[in-house]
Amino acid sequence: MRAYSFLAVVLCVATLAAQEPKKNDTASDLPPIPLEDLKRSEPIDYNKDILPIFESKCLVCHSGSVTEGKYDMSTHEKVLKGGKRGAAVVPGKAEESNLFLFCARQKKPIMPPKSEEPLNSKEVTLIKLWIDQGAKAPTSIKLKEKIVVNLPPVMVKPVRAVAVAPDGKLIAASRGNHVHLFTAKITPADKKGGKDTLDWVYAQTLIDPQLKTPNGQPAQAAHISLVESMAFSPDGKRLATGSFQELTLWDVETGTPIRRLDGFVDRVCAIAFSSDGKKLATGGGAPTEDGEVKIFDSETGQLFAEVKAGHSDTVFAVAFSPDGKLLATGSADKFVKVWEVPAQAGGAMKFAKAFEGHTHHVMGVGWTPDGKKLASCGADNFVKTWDYEKGEKIRDMQGHQKQVTSLFFVGKTGQFLTGSGDTTVRLWNAENGGTVRNFTGAPDFVYAVSASPDGEVVASGCEDGIVRVYNGKTGNLLKAAVPPDAETQKNDKK
């Protein structure tokens, strides 16, 4: 779920080592954070006591590709080394260590800034004790706990992913951990005249027969956890769906899985095929950790290339350039980045450019058909366009009142769709930044949008578990689609 990640990522401790004091962000503005008597008899353990504080409050801004103030806190050695202000830690002397003084609000600039959540008394005390005890390195390797997921509750049925097939005659949509297909049904006009009528009807549910719950029972679903992302191959013959730590590639005609790819660190939040269908890119990663970007050979499922430590937080968006030579990514670290795709498997993904301007998670990204411009959207409620060649922002585009959760370019046009938590879907013109059309009718948070290449069919996925299908040329709601066993909202148009 793209929305809950906003709550899962805790605010970072920004620019510990280099940021100049901001107005009102001085030690005199707010009282120092009081210490606690923790009554500790055992020594402070870095992995157990200190690293969790850094992971929750610091590493978003001080690890990976984002090291504000040139202060990298990703390892014990780098924590001690410090940044532009010099050493952040003086072992044995917390009262002389900027790491402690800034966080305890005893020295300016206070960290985190006044507008963000401070460390609590226990956290500040633990940091002080650790430094006073010599700021000792970890004595053991921290093992990451294995996360075991089970089937979601019956009532949890958000549509977080939706995709319209290239021929415009099929729509795939998630509903919780299920994937349903809806097909276009045309009823010819009777002999008395009139027009043909179009309806969207349930076709089938995709089920992986090999999928088991943690206790070994058949899952009877597409994935164990919620479906986070999906995309049709350019020829419409395959559908890729992403969930927690796995991606499944489906044969659309038979409705059966072709293969399952696993080994992902966390959720597969974004999926994109290259224009020739030969490559499949994914974006994901655990909150506050390095974002995960991988490219696979879509025919064999073999890893083709990957970006290591390219983003310092979850990657929510991936998009190949029209020629397939570049990959754009958007992340919770607020950056849009572009990478060169290697010509051969196993080659390095080379960093090309970064675009900075979003003030919150980047949730969607896409290219104009000529490959000269990018569009992005974010949890800051903004849509932005960028000149790729110049590496500059073209414009900010406002209209949505809440997080802009998804972005989808319509075929080979300069128009793209966005979905938002404000319940609306908008069609934009990338050339002039104008709104072409609004699509309304959803009563809740919109997570996903998609369209047919000709723009005739537009589909959106909503928190209420319903797929809404629109006439892309008029904006009229055609269908509120759900599988047969689901109850529709009373006010939904069928």
Buried (B, 14 or more C-beta within 10 A) or exposed (E): BBBEBBEEBBBBBBBBBBBEEBEEBBBEEEEEBEBEEEEEEEEBBBBEBBBEBBBBBBBBBBBBBBBBBBBBBBEBEBBBBBBEBEBBBBBEEBEEBBBBBBBBBBBBBBBBBBEBEBBBBEBBBBBBBBBBBEBBEBEEEEEEEEEEBEBBEEEBBBBBBBBBBBBBBBBBBBBBBBBBBBBBEEEEEEEEEEEEEBBBEBBEBBBBEEBEBEEEEEBBBBBBBBBBBBBBBBEBBBBBBBBBBBBBBBEBEEBEBBEBBEEBBBBBBBBBBBBEBBBBBBBBBBBBBBBBBBBBBBEEBEBBBBBEEBBBBBBBBBBBBBEBBBBBBBBBBBBBBBBBBBEEBEEEBEEBBBBEBBEBBBBBBBBBEEBBBBBBBBBBBBBBBBEBEEEEBBEEBEBBEBBBBBBBBBEEBBBBBBBBBBBBBBBBBBEEBEBBBEBEBBEBBBBBBBBBBBBBBBBBBBBBBBBBBBBBEEBEBBBBBBBEEBEBBEEBEE
